Amino acid sequence: MKSFPPSKIRNVALVGHGGAGKTTLAEALLFASAAINRKGRVEDGTTTTDFDPEETKRHISVSVALAPFEWHDHKVNLLDCPGYSDFATDTLAALSVADLAVFVVSAVEGVEVQTELMWKAAAKAGLPRLVFVNKLDRERASFSRTLEQLQSAFGAGIAPLELPIGEETDFAGVADLLTDTAITYRGGKPSTGSIPDDMAAQEHQVRDALVEGIVVADDDLMERYLDGDVPDFKELEETLAHGVASAQVFPVLCGSAAKDIAIDRLATFICEIGP
């Protein structure tokens, strides 16, 4: 059996309101990491983490399921948590043993009741948190509306690391604010390029706000930034990781679990900035 040092292990709970796509996201992460060779579907009762007969019949998670996978020399112990209030006790138990909570929020329905309740529980425990805005490929999906709801509900620590390229049926990838690049997907395969011209101004504006939000956590970086020296990607990522670990910064990523868009990036961020 392969052995991993503690620094290479991530214990992650997928949390959020029922129907936000947590189980589909777990399936997508397992598929992207080659832990499984074919994706199951909640609707078909064929997902890895919804294996209980009651779950396959009702198409919802009723208990916590463990789904480990490997990514970039790390081991991620993924805990797929129920999203309905009837099974909240299981979710609270998962939060008590997790090192990071990934809150899955639908870009269609936005921030819902169970998301807010579990966020309060995670905050009370001082648990680091990350948000994944899912279902950006769906009709009526809106990243900007969802981001506004997140900031209104959870405060200034909400920090978008990506912007979607297109929405609904036109959703094709993400703009990486830390590296100033665009990553588009075809058949789940990423391709890196330049930020599209029609969103360059918005991307630069949001990126500047993100960099300012990161550098304030480090006096040396802040002094350099005020002198006109913009920190590089590695410095920003290291400072961001400290902010995440101290539960002061809550990065927001986005994608589509059903279409395998930006799932690889979520796995990478869990490993690189997750405690």
N, C-alpha and C positions, 0 to 999 in steps of 0.2 A: 504494500500500500504506500502511495506517495505521501511524503511528509512535508508539511509547510510550517515555517516558523510563525509565531504569533503576528509578526509585522506584515505577513502576507495573507492573513485570514480576515475576511469581512463577514460579519454576522448582520444580515440585512432583513428588515421586516417590510413587506409591501403592505401599505395601509391605505385606506380610503373608503369612500361610500360604496355601497353595493352597486354594481353595474359600471364602475369607472374603468374596468378592464385590467384588474390586478392579475387574475389568473391567465388571461391572454398574454399579458406582459411577461409573466413568469415563463410561460411556454415559449415566447419569442426569445427570451434570454437563454433558455436551455438550448434552443435550436441554434442560435447564433454562436454559442460556445461549443457546439457539436456534442453536447451531453445527450441529446436525442437527435435522430436523423430524419424525423418527420414531425411537423407541428400538428398537434391535435386542436380541436375546436370545442369551446364550451357548449355550443349549440348541439354538437354531436355526442357530448359526453365522453370525449376522448383525450382530454388534457391530462397531463402528468400529475398535477396537484389536486385535481378534483376526482379522486378515485373511489370515494365512498359511494355506495349505491344510492344513497339519498341525494348526494351532490350531483351525480350524473342524471338522476331523475328530475331534480328541480332546477338544474343548471345554475346553482349558486354554491359558494363555499360555505360549509357549516362548521369547519374546524381548521386549525392551523396545519399546513403541510410544509414539510422540509424538502427543499429541492437544491442540492449542492451542484455547483459547476465550477470549472476552472477558467480563468481569463488572465492572460498576460502574467503568468507565473504566480497568480493569486488563487486562493480558494474562496469562493463566495458561498456562504450558507444562507440560502434564500428562504425566508419564511413567508409563505403566501397566506395572508390573514383574511378571515371573513369580513365582509363589509356591512352586514346588517346588524342592527342593534340587538337582536335576539342572541347573537353569538359574540357580543362585545367582550365577554370575559376571556375568551380565547385570545382575542387580539391584544388585550391588556397584558396577558401572560407573555405573549411574544415580545411586546415592547420591553418587558422587564429583563429580557435576556439579549436583546439586540444591541448592537453598537451604533446602528444607523437606521432611521426610519425613512423609507422612500414613500412619500405620499403621492398616490396616483389620482390625478384629477382629470375628469372628462372635460375636453374643450367645448363640448356641447352643453352639458348640464352645469358646469362650473363647480364652485365650492358648495358642497352639500353638508347636511347636518352631521353625519358620522365623521366626515373629514374634520370638522371643527372640534367635535368632542374628543377625537383621538389626538388632535394637535394639542389640545389643552393637557391631555394626559402625558404626552411626550414632553411638553414644556415643563410640566411639574416635575418630571423625572430628570430634566436637564439633558434629554436625549438629542443628539445631533439629527438634523432633518434635511432632506432634499426633496424637491417636488418634480414629478414628471407629468407634464401636461399631455395627456393621451387623446387619441381619436381625432387628431387634426385633419384626417382625411374624410371625416363625416360631414353630412349636410348640417348647416347651422353652426359649425365649429368656429370658434373665434379665440385666438391666442390673446389678443389685446384685452378683450373683455374678461377672460379668465385671469389674466395677470392683474388687472385692476381689482378683481374680487380677492385674489390672494393677498395683495398689498393692503387692501381695506381690512381684511379679516385678521391678518397675521403680522402686519407692521412693516417697518422700514428694512428689516433684515432680509426680506425677499429680494433675491438678486438674480435676474435672468442672465444665463450664460449663453443662450441661443435665441434666435428669432426664426420663426418658420419662413420658408420660401414657398409662398403660395398657401392657400387654405382650401378646405373641402376637397373637391375632386382634383384641384390643381396643386395640392400639397405635394412637394417633390423633394424636400430636404430642409436643411437648417443652415443659418448663418452663424458661425462660431465667433462669438464676440471677443474671446481671448486671443485668437490667432488671426482675426480679420479675414477669414476665408469662408467660402461656401462649400457645403458638402451636400451633393444631390445623390439620389438613390434610384437605381433601376433594378428591379428584381431583388431588392435587398442588398445590392452591392453598391458601396459608396464610391463617389468620384469627387475629387477636390478641385475647386476652381476659384474664380474671383467673385466677390459680392455682386449680385445683379445691379445694374445701374439704377433701376427704379426703386431700390430699397437702400442704396448706399448712404443717403443722407440720414435716414432713420437709424441705420445700423451704427453709424459713427456717433450719433447723438446718444444712443443707448449704451454704446461701448464706453464713451467718455464717463458717463454716470457710473457704470460698473467699475471702471478702474479707480475712480475717486472713492467709491464705496469700499474697495479692497484696500487701498493704500493707507486709509485712515487707521487701520489696525496695526500699522508698523511705522514708528516715528521716523526711521531712516528713509524708508521708501517714500513717506509723505514729504519729507524735506527735499528729497531728490525730485519728486514729481512737481513740487511747487517751483523748483528751479528749472523746470522744462525737460527733465529727464524721465521719459516714460519707461517704467519697468518692463522687462521682457516677459515672455510667456512663463518661463520657469519660476521667476520671482513672484509673479502674480498667482500662479497655481499654488506655490508653497504657502503664501500668505493666506490665500483662500482656504486651504486645508486647515490652517490654524483656526480661522474663523468658524469653519464648519465644526471642528472638534470641540470648540468652546460653546457651541450652540448659539452663536451670535449672528452668523450668516447662513441663509437658507437658499442654496442655489436652485434655480428653476431651469429644467431641461424640457425639451418637447419632442414629440414624434408620434408615431403610429405603431402600436404593437401588432395590429392586424396586417399592416402592409410592410412590416420589418423596416421601418424608416427610423433611423437614429437609435436603434436598439444597441448597436455596438458601442456607440458613444456613451450611453447610459452605463453600460458595463465598465467601460474605461474610467469614467468619472467615479464610480463606486470604488474602484481599486485605487485610483490616484489621489482622490481628495477625501475619501471616506475613512473614518477612524478604524 
